[in-house]
Amino acid sequence: MTVHHLNQLLLACSLVLLVAVAAVRISSRSGLPSLLVYLGIGIVMGADGLGHIHFSNAEMTQVIGYAALVVILAEGGLGTKWKEIRPVLPSASVLALLGVAVSVGVTAAGAHYLTGLEWRQALIVGAVVSSTDAAAVFSVLRRIPLPARVTGTLEAESGFNDAPVVILVVAFSTAGPVEHWYVLLGEIALELAIGAAIGLAVGWLGSWGLKHVALPASGLYPIAVMAIAVTAYAAGALAHGSGFLAVYLASMILGNAKLPHWPATRGFAEGLGWIAQIGMFVLLGLLVTPHELVDDFVPALLIGLVLTMVARPLSVLVSLLPFRVPWPEQALMSWAGLRGAVPIILATIPMVNGVDASGRIFNIVFVLVVVYTLVQGPTLPWLARKLRLGGGEEAADLGIESAPLERLRGHLLSVAIPEGSRMHGVEVAELRLPAGSAVTLVVRDGKSFVPLPTTVLRRGDELLVVATDPVREAAERRLRAVGRGGKLASWLGANGAGASGPG
C-alpha cells in the first residue's frame, strides 16, 4: 500500500463514518436499531450496490468481527449497573444457558423439518441465532422506562449468552462427528469457569490499581480501562476459556468501581463502541451479495418465525419458571430477543471452516436478522406500553466525576446537578457531607463562586467537592442520596436508592 492508497482509504473511511453518524439520527426517530442503517451502507457500497466493491474474505470479516465484539462487550459491561443485575443474576444465568439450549434445539428442529437443512447445518443455524444482542436491544429499550428486573435480566443475558453460543457454533462447525452431549456440556462449563475466573481477577486487579495509582493525565484513564478489558479477553482466550465472558465480567467490575474521571471513560468507551459497530456492520454489508439472498428468503422467514414465536418464548418460560416472573415481563423478554452483531459474525465461522452450504447458512442468518429486527425493533416500545411495564419518572441521578489528588491524599469530585434532581433547592449545609469533605466551589451560569452554608443549589449547577480518601465513597453516596431523596434523604440509606427519612 502506498501513501496515495492510504489517503484514499482514510477519505473513504471518514466519509463512511460521517454518513453513519448522521444516520443514527434517522434510526433514533424511526425506532430502528442503527445496525440496519450500517448494514445498508455496506450493501450500497458492495458488489450489487453503487460502490461495486467486491469483498468476499470471510476470514478477515470474522477476525475484525471478533475484535469489534470485544469492544462492544467491554462498552456494555462498563455501562452495566451492578445494583440492577445483582438481584436477577440467577435468572439471567439460567436464561443464558438453559434458555440457549432450548432455543437451539427448537430452532434447529424447525430448520430441519421446515426447510430441509441437514441436521448439522440446522444445529449451526439454531446456535447462531440463539444469541441476543445487547446493542440492538437497548438502542430501542433505553428510550422507555422499564422495571429494573426486565432491563437487568435482558442486559445480563445479552452479556452472558455470547460465550456458550460461540462454543456451540465452533463445535458444530468442526469437521468430523459432533461430540457426545455430556462432553460438550463439560467443555462449555470448563471454558465458562476459566473465563469467569480470569475476568473477575483482571477486573478486580485493574480497578484496584487505577484507584490507588494516580496517572499523570486524565486522558490516560479511559485508555487504561479499555486496555484492561481487552487484556481480560486475550488472557481468557489464551487460557482456553471464554474470552467474551472474561471481558464482560472485567468491564462490569471496572464500571462499578467508581474510578477517577469516570464520565470521560464512559464517553471514550461509547465512542469506541460506535466505531466498532459501524465498522463491523459495514463490513458485513460488503460481505453479503443481495441477489443471492432471494433463494433463501422464505427459509429465513420460516426459521425466524419458529425462533420468534416458539423457541424464544419457550426458552423464557422454561428458564424463568422457578423465579415466578410475572407473565407480562416474560412476554416482553420473549419479544425483546433481538438479533444483531453476534449472529451475523458467528455465521462466518462455518464459512471459514468450510462447512457444506455455509454460504446458505450466512444468507439465512442475514435475512433473518434484518427482517425480524425490522419487525421487533419498532414494536418493542408499543408492546411495553400495552403490557403496562413503563415505569414512572425517577429523580435524575447525579453526574459525579472524580479526579485523584495524590499529594493531598484526596479526591476532587465534580458534581453536575441535572434536570429532575431533588438536590434543587437544597442548601449546602443541608447536604450534610461527612467530615473530611466539603463543597469548595459552585459554577452557575458560567460564573464560579465560593458557596456559603446557606447557598441554595439549583438545577444546572456544577459543584467541586474535595474529599479525603477515607470519606470519598461516603461523600459520593450522600450526594447521590440527596439527589434522589432531597434534603431528608436518610443517612443510613444514603446509597442513591431514594430512601427517605429523618435527615
C-alpha positions as CSV (number, residue, x, y, z in Angstrom):
1,M,0.0,0.0,0.0
2,T,1.3,3.4,-1.0
3,V,0.7,6.7,0.7
4,H,-1.7,7.6,-2.1
5,H,-3.7,4.4,-1.4
6,L,-3.6,5.3,2.4
7,N,-5.1,8.7,1.6
8,Q,-7.9,7.2,-0.4
9,L,-8.6,4.7,2.3
10,L,-8.7,7.4,5.0
11,L,-11.0,9.6,2.9
12,A,-13.4,6.6,2.3
13,C,-13.5,5.6,5.9
14,S,-14.0,9.1,7.2
15,L,-16.9,9.6,4.8
16,V,-18.5,6.3,5.8
17,L,-18.2,7.3,9.5
18,L,-19.8,10.7,8.9
19,V,-22.7,9.1,6.9
20,A,-23.1,6.5,9.7
21,V,-23.1,9.1,12.4
22,A,-25.7,11.2,10.6
23,A,-27.8,8.0,10.0
24,V,-28.1,7.5,13.8
25,R,-30.5,10.4,13.8
26,I,-32.7,8.6,11.3
27,S,-32.6,5.4,13.3
28,S,-33.4,7.1,16.6
29,R,-36.5,8.8,15.1
30,S,-37.8,5.6,13.4
31,G,-37.2,3.4,16.4
32,L,-35.0,1.0,14.3
33,P,-31.7,-0.2,15.7
34,S,-28.8,1.6,14.0
35,L,-27.3,-1.8,12.9
36,L,-29.8,-1.9,9.9
37,V,-28.5,1.5,8.7
38,Y,-24.9,0.4,8.9
39,L,-25.7,-2.8,7.0
40,G,-27.5,-0.8,4.4
41,I,-24.4,1.4,3.9
42,G,-22.2,-1.7,3.4
43,I,-24.7,-3.2,0.9
44,V,-24.8,0.1,-1.1
45,M,-21.0,0.1,-1.2
46,G,-20.9,-3.6,-2.2
47,A,-20.9,-5.6,-5.4
48,D,-24.6,-5.1,-6.1
49,G,-24.7,-1.5,-4.9
50,L,-23.4,1.8,-6.1
51,G,-19.8,1.3,-5.0
52,H,-19.3,-2.1,-6.8
53,I,-16.8,-3.1,-4.2
54,H,-16.1,-6.9,-4.4
55,F,-15.4,-8.3,-1.0
56,S,-15.6,-12.0,0.0
57,N,-13.0,-12.5,2.7
58,A,-15.0,-14.3,5.4
59,E,-11.9,-15.0,7.5
60,M,-11.0,-11.3,7.7
61,T,-14.6,-10.5,8.5
62,Q,-14.5,-13.0,11.3
63,V,-11.3,-11.6,12.8
64,I,-12.4,-8.0,12.6
65,G,-15.9,-9.0,13.9
66,Y,-14.3,-10.7,17.0
67,A,-12.3,-7.6,17.7
68,A,-15.4,-5.4,17.4
69,L,-17.4,-7.7,19.6
70,V,-14.7,-7.4,22.3
71,V,-15.1,-3.6,22.2
72,I,-18.9,-3.8,22.2
73,L,-19.0,-6.2,25.1
74,A,-16.5,-4.1,27.0
75,E,-18.6,-1.0,26.5
76,G,-21.7,-2.9,27.6
77,G,-20.0,-4.2,30.7
78,L,-18.8,-0.7,31.7
79,G,-22.4,0.5,31.5
80,T,-23.9,-2.4,33.4
81,K,-25.1,-1.3,36.9
82,W,-24.4,-3.9,39.5
83,K,-27.4,-2.9,41.6
84,E,-29.7,-3.7,38.7
85,I,-28.4,-7.1,37.7
86,R,-27.4,-8.5,41.1
87,P,-31.0,-9.5,42.0
88,V,-31.5,-11.1,38.6
89,L,-28.1,-12.9,38.2
90,P,-29.6,-16.4,38.8
91,S,-32.5,-16.0,36.4
92,A,-30.3,-14.3,33.7
93,S,-27.7,-17.1,34.0
94,V,-30.3,-19.8,33.6
95,L,-31.7,-17.9,30.6
96,A,-28.2,-17.6,29.1
97,L,-27.5,-21.3,29.5
98,L,-30.7,-23.4,29.7
99,G,-32.6,-20.9,27.6
100,V,-29.9,-21.1,24.8
101,A,-30.1,-24.9,24.8
102,V,-33.9,-24.9,24.5
103,S,-33.7,-22.2,21.7
104,V,-31.0,-24.1,19.8
105,G,-33.0,-27.4,19.9
106,V,-36.3,-26.0,18.9
107,T,-34.9,-23.7,16.2
108,A,-32.7,-26.5,14.7
109,A,-35.7,-28.9,14.6
110,G,-37.8,-26.2,12.8
111,A,-34.9,-25.5,10.3
112,H,-34.5,-29.3,9.6
113,Y,-38.2,-30.2,9.1
114,L,-39.4,-27.0,7.5
115,T,-36.6,-26.1,5.2
116,G,-34.8,-29.4,4.6
117,L,-31.4,-28.4,6.1
118,E,-29.3,-31.3,7.2
119,W,-29.0,-31.7,11.0
120,R,-25.5,-30.3,11.2
121,Q,-26.5,-27.2,9.2
122,A,-29.7,-26.9,11.2
123,L,-27.9,-27.0,14.5
124,I,-25.4,-24.4,13.3
125,V,-28.3,-22.1,12.3
126,G,-30.1,-22.8,15.6
127,A,-26.9,-22.0,17.6
128,V,-26.0,-18.9,15.6
129,V,-29.4,-17.2,16.0
130,S,-29.9,-18.1,19.7
131,S,-27.7,-15.3,21.0
132,T,-29.4,-11.9,21.7
133,D,-27.6,-8.7,21.0
134,A,-27.3,-6.1,23.8
135,A,-26.6,-3.2,21.5
136,A,-29.7,-3.9,19.4
137,V,-32.0,-4.4,22.4
138,F,-31.1,-1.4,24.3
139,S,-30.9,1.0,21.4
140,V,-34.7,0.6,21.4
141,L,-35.5,-0.2,25.1
142,R,-33.5,2.6,26.7
143,R,-36.0,5.1,25.3
144,I,-38.7,4.0,27.6
145,P,-38.5,3.3,31.4
146,L,-38.9,-0.3,32.4
147,P,-38.8,-2.3,35.6
148,A,-35.2,-2.9,36.8
149,R,-35.8,-6.7,36.7
150,V,-36.6,-6.6,33.0
151,T,-33.7,-4.4,32.0
152,G,-31.3,-6.2,34.3
153,T,-32.3,-9.7,33.1
154,L,-32.0,-8.7,29.4
155,E,-28.7,-6.9,29.9
156,A,-27.1,-9.7,31.8
157,E,-28.4,-12.4,29.4
158,S,-27.0,-10.5,26.4
159,G,-23.6,-10.3,28.1
160,F,-23.6,-13.9,29.2
161,N,-25.1,-15.9,26.3
162,D,-22.4,-15.0,23.8
163,A,-19.9,-17.4,25.4
164,P,-21.9,-20.6,25.3
165,V,-23.2,-19.8,21.8
166,V,-19.7,-19.3,20.4
167,I,-18.6,-22.6,21.8
168,L,-21.6,-24.4,20.3
169,V,-21.1,-22.9,16.8
170,V,-17.4,-23.8,16.8
171,A,-18.2,-27.4,17.9
172,F,-20.9,-27.8,15.3
173,S,-18.7,-26.3,12.6
174,T,-15.7,-28.6,13.3
175,A,-15.0,-31.3,10.8
176,G,-16.0,-34.8,12.0
177,P,-18.8,-36.1,14.2
178,V,-20.2,-33.8,16.9
179,E,-19.0,-34.9,20.4
180,H,-21.4,-36.5,22.9
181,W,-23.6,-34.0,24.6
182,Y,-22.1,-34.6,28.0
183,V,-18.6,-33.9,26.7
184,L,-19.8,-30.8,25.0
185,L,-21.5,-29.6,28.2
186,G,-18.3,-30.3,30.1
187,E,-16.3,-28.2,27.7
188,I,-18.8,-25.4,27.9
189,A,-18.7,-25.4,31.7
190,L,-14.9,-25.5,31.8
191,E,-14.5,-22.6,29.4
192,L,-17.1,-20.5,31.2
193,A,-15.4,-21.2,34.5
194,I,-12.0,-20.3,33.2
195,G,-13.3,-17.1,31.5
196,A,-15.3,-16.1,34.6
197,A,-12.3,-16.6,36.9
198,I,-9.9,-14.6,34.7
199,G,-12.4,-11.8,34.0
200,L,-13.1,-11.3,37.7
201,A,-9.4,-11.4,38.6
202,V,-8.3,-9.0,35.9
203,G,-11.3,-6.7,36.6
204,W,-10.5,-6.6,40.4
205,L,-6.8,-6.1,39.9
206,G,-7.3,-3.4,37.3
207,S,-9.8,-1.4,39.4
208,W,-7.6,-1.7,42.5
209,G,-4.6,-0.3,40.5
210,L,-6.5,2.6,38.9
211,K,-7.9,3.6,42.3
212,H,-4.6,3.6,44.0
213,V,-2.2,4.9,41.3
214,A,-2.7,8.5,40.1
215,L,-1.9,8.7,36.4
216,P,-0.3,12.0,35.2
217,A,-3.1,12.8,32.7
218,S,-6.8,12.3,32.8
219,G,-6.8,11.1,29.2
220,L,-4.8,8.0,30.3
221,Y,-7.7,6.6,32.4
222,P,-10.0,5.7,29.5
223,I,-7.1,4.1,27.6
224,A,-6.1,2.1,30.7
225,V,-9.7,0.9,31.3
226,M,-10.1,-0.3,27.8
227,A,-6.7,-1.9,27.8
228,I,-7.6,-3.8,31.0
229,A,-10.8,-5.0,29.4
230,V,-9.0,-6.3,26.3
231,T,-6.4,-7.9,28.5
232,A,-9.2,-9.9,30.2
233,Y,-10.4,-11.1,26.8
234,A,-7.0,-12.1,25.5
235,A,-6.0,-13.8,28.7
236,G,-9.2,-15.8,28.9
237,A,-9.0,-16.9,25.2
238,L,-5.3,-17.9,25.5
239,A,-6.1,-19.9,28.7
240,H,-8.7,-21.9,26.6
241,G,-11.5,-20.2,28.4
242,S,-14.3,-17.9,27.3
243,G,-12.7,-14.6,26.4
244,F,-16.1,-13.0,25.8
245,L,-17.3,-13.8,29.3
246,A,-14.0,-12.6,30.7
247,V,-14.1,-9.2,29.0
248,Y,-17.8,-8.6,30.0
249,L,-17.2,-9.5,33.7
250,A,-13.9,-7.5,33.9
251,S,-15.6,-4.5,32.3
252,M,-18.6,-4.8,34.7
253,I,-16.3,-4.7,37.7
254,L,-14.5,-1.7,36.3
255,G,-17.8,0.0,35.6
256,N,-18.9,-0.3,39.2
257,A,-15.6,0.5,40.9
258,K,-16.1,4.3,40.9
259,L,-12.9,5.0,39.1
260,P,-11.4,8.5,38.6
261,H,-12.6,10.5,35.6
262,W,-15.4,8.1,35.0
263,P,-17.6,10.3,32.7
264,A,-14.7,10.7,30.4
265,T,-14.0,7.0,30.4
266,R,-17.7,6.2,29.6
267,G,-17.7,8.7,26.8
268,F,-14.5,7.2,25.3
269,A,-15.8,3.6,25.6
270,E,-19.1,4.6,23.9
271,G,-17.2,6.3,21.1
272,L,-15.1,3.1,20.6
273,G,-18.3,1.0,20.7
274,W,-19.9,3.1,18.0
275,I,-16.8,2.8,15.8
276,A,-16.8,-1.0,16.3
277,Q,-20.4,-1.3,15.4
278,I,-20.2,0.9,12.3
279,G,-17.1,-0.9,11.0
280,M,-18.4,-4.3,11.7
281,F,-21.8,-3.9,10.1
282,V,-20.5,-2.0,7.1
283,L,-18.0,-4.9,6.6
284,L,-20.8,-7.4,6.9
285,G,-22.9,-5.5,4.4
286,L,-20.0,-5.7,2.0
287,L,-19.7,-9.4,2.5
288,V,-23.3,-10.2,1.6
289,T,-24.4,-10.4,-2.0
290,P,-28.0,-9.2,-2.2
291,H,-29.1,-11.1,-5.3
292,E,-28.0,-14.4,-3.7
293,L,-30.5,-13.8,-0.8
294,V,-33.6,-14.4,-2.9
295,D,-33.5,-18.2,-2.8
296,D,-33.0,-18.2,1.0
297,F,-35.6,-15.5,1.8
298,V,-38.5,-17.9,2.5
299,P,-36.5,-20.4,4.6
300,A,-35.1,-17.5,6.7
301,L,-38.7,-16.3,7.3
302,L,-39.8,-19.7,8.4
303,I,-36.8,-20.3,10.7
304,G,-37.3,-16.8,12.1
305,L,-40.9,-17.5,12.8
306,V,-40.1,-20.6,14.7
307,L,-37.4,-18.8,16.6
308,T,-39.5,-15.7,17.5
309,M,-42.9,-17.3,18.1
310,V,-41.9,-20.7,19.6
311,A,-38.2,-21.1,20.6
312,R,-37.7,-17.8,22.3
313,P,-40.9,-17.8,24.3
314,L,-40.4,-21.4,25.3
315,S,-36.9,-20.8,26.4
316,V,-38.0,-17.8,28.5
317,L,-40.9,-19.8,30.0
318,V,-38.7,-22.8,30.9
319,S,-35.8,-20.7,32.3
320,L,-37.9,-18.3,34.4
321,L,-40.4,-20.9,35.7
322,P,-38.6,-21.3,39.1
323,F,-38.3,-17.5,39.6
324,R,-42.0,-16.6,39.4
325,V,-41.6,-13.8,36.9
326,P,-45.0,-12.2,36.0
327,W,-46.2,-13.1,32.6
328,P,-46.2,-9.5,31.2
329,E,-42.4,-9.4,31.9
330,Q,-41.9,-12.8,30.3
331,A,-43.8,-11.7,27.3
332,L,-41.6,-8.6,26.8
333,M,-38.4,-10.6,27.4
334,S,-39.6,-13.1,24.7
335,W,-40.3,-10.3,22.2
336,A,-37.1,-8.4,23.1
337,G,-34.8,-11.2,21.9
338,L,-33.3,-9.1,19.1
339,R,-30.5,-10.4,17.0
340,G,-27.8,-8.2,15.7
341,A,-24.0,-8.2,15.6
342,V,-23.3,-11.6,17.2
343,P,-25.4,-13.9,14.9
344,I,-24.0,-12.5,11.7
345,I,-20.4,-12.6,12.9
346,L,-20.9,-16.2,14.1
347,A,-22.4,-17.1,10.7
348,T,-18.9,-16.6,9.3
349,I,-17.4,-19.4,11.4
350,P,-18.9,-22.3,9.2
351,M,-17.7,-20.3,6.1
352,V,-14.1,-20.2,7.4
353,N,-14.3,-23.9,8.4
354,G,-15.6,-25.0,5.0
355,V,-18.9,-26.4,6.2
356,D,-21.2,-27.6,3.4
357,A,-23.8,-25.0,2.4
358,S,-22.1,-22.4,4.7
359,G,-23.0,-19.6,2.2
360,R,-26.6,-20.6,2.5
361,I,-26.3,-20.5,6.3
362,F,-24.9,-17.0,6.2
363,N,-27.6,-15.8,3.8
364,I,-30.4,-17.3,6.0
365,V,-29.0,-15.7,9.2
366,F,-28.5,-12.3,7.4
367,V,-32.1,-12.2,6.1
368,L,-33.5,-13.4,9.5
369,V,-31.6,-10.7,11.4
370,V,-32.7,-7.9,9.1
371,V,-36.3,-8.9,8.7
372,Y,-37.1,-9.7,12.3
373,T,-35.2,-6.6,13.6
374,L,-37.4,-4.5,11.3
375,V,-40.5,-6.2,12.9
376,Q,-39.5,-6.4,16.5
377,G,-37.5,-3.2,16.9
378,P,-40.2,-0.6,16.3
379,T,-42.9,-2.6,18.1
380,L,-41.0,-3.1,21.4
381,P,-41.9,0.3,22.9
382,W,-45.6,-0.3,21.9
383,L,-45.6,-3.7,23.5
384,A,-44.1,-2.4,26.7
385,R,-46.8,0.2,26.9
386,K,-49.6,-2.3,26.2
387,L,-48.2,-4.6,28.9
388,R,-48.1,-1.6,31.3
389,L,-44.4,-2.1,32.0
390,G,-43.4,1.6,31.6
391,G,-42.2,2.9,34.9
392,G,-42.8,6.3,36.3
393,E,-40.3,9.2,36.2
394,E,-37.5,8.9,38.7
395,A,-35.2,11.6,40.1
396,A,-32.3,12.1,37.8
397,D,-29.0,10.7,39.0
398,L,-26.1,13.0,39.6
399,G,-23.1,13.0,37.3
400,I,-20.1,12.7,39.6
401,E,-16.5,12.8,38.2
402,S,-13.6,12.0,40.4
403,A,-10.0,13.2,40.0
404,P,-7.3,12.0,42.4
405,L,-5.2,14.5,44.4
406,E,-2.2,12.2,45.0
407,R,-0.1,14.6,47.2
408,L,-3.1,15.7,49.3
409,R,-4.4,12.1,49.6
410,G,-7.8,13.1,48.5
411,H,-10.1,13.4,45.5
412,L,-11.7,16.3,43.7
413,L,-15.3,15.4,42.9
414,S,-17.0,17.3,40.0
415,V,-20.8,17.1,40.5
416,A,-23.4,18.2,37.9
417,I,-27.0,18.7,39.1
418,P,-29.3,17.6,36.2
419,E,-32.9,18.4,35.5
420,G,-35.2,16.4,37.8
421,S,-32.6,16.2,40.6
422,R,-34.1,16.7,44.1
423,M,-30.9,18.5,45.1
424,H,-32.5,21.5,43.5
425,G,-33.5,23.9,46.4
426,V,-31.2,22.2,49.0
427,E,-28.8,24.4,50.9
428,V,-25.1,23.5,51.0
429,A,-25.3,22.9,54.8
430,E,-28.2,20.6,54.3
431,L,-26.1,18.2,52.2
432,R,-24.6,17.0,55.5
433,L,-21.4,15.7,53.9
434,P,-19.2,13.5,56.1
435,A,-16.3,15.2,58.0
436,G,-13.3,15.4,55.7
437,S,-15.3,16.6,52.7
438,A,-16.7,20.0,51.7
439,V,-18.2,21.9,48.7
440,T,-15.5,24.3,47.7
441,L,-16.8,25.9,44.5
442,V,-20.1,26.3,42.6
443,V,-20.3,27.1,38.9
444,R,-23.6,28.7,37.9
445,D,-24.5,30.2,34.5
446,G,-20.8,30.3,33.6
447,K,-19.7,32.1,36.7
448,S,-18.0,30.5,39.7
449,F,-18.1,31.4,43.4
450,V,-17.3,30.0,46.8
451,P,-20.6,29.0,48.4
452,L,-21.8,29.8,51.9
453,P,-23.5,27.2,54.1
454,T,-26.8,28.9,53.2
455,T,-26.2,28.9,49.4
456,V,-29.2,27.3,47.7
457,L,-28.3,24.8,45.0
458,R,-30.1,24.9,41.6
459,R,-30.5,22.6,38.6
460,G,-27.6,23.1,36.2
461,D,-25.1,23.9,38.9
462,E,-21.7,22.3,38.9
463,L,-20.1,21.7,42.3
464,L,-16.5,21.0,43.2
465,V,-16.3,18.8,46.3
466,V,-13.0,18.0,47.9
467,A,-13.0,14.7,49.9
468,T,-10.2,12.9,51.6
469,D,-9.6,9.3,50.6
470,P,-11.3,7.6,53.7
471,V,-14.6,9.5,53.1
472,R,-14.7,9.8,49.3
473,E,-17.1,6.9,48.8
474,A,-19.3,8.1,51.7
475,A,-19.4,11.6,50.3
476,E,-20.5,10.2,46.9
477,R,-23.2,8.1,48.4
478,R,-24.5,11.1,50.4
479,L,-24.6,13.3,47.3
480,R,-26.4,10.7,45.2
481,A,-28.9,10.1,48.1
482,V,-29.7,13.8,48.3
483,G,-30.0,14.0,44.5
484,R,-32.7,11.2,44.7
485,G,-34.4,11.9,48.0
486,G,-33.8,15.6,48.7
487,K,-32.7,17.2,52.0
488,L,-34.4,14.5,54.0
489,A,-32.5,11.6,52.5
490,S,-31.7,9.2,55.3
491,W,-28.1,8.9,56.2
492,L,-28.4,5.2,56.8
493,G,-29.9,4.7,53.4
494,A,-27.6,7.1,51.6
495,N,-26.9,4.8,48.7
496,G,-28.7,6.6,46.0
497,A,-31.8,4.3,46.3
498,G,-34.0,7.2,47.0
499,A,-34.9,6.1,50.6
500,S,-36.0,9.0,52.7
501,G,-36.4,9.5,56.4
502,P,-35.1,11.7,59.2
503,G,-32.1,13.6,57.8
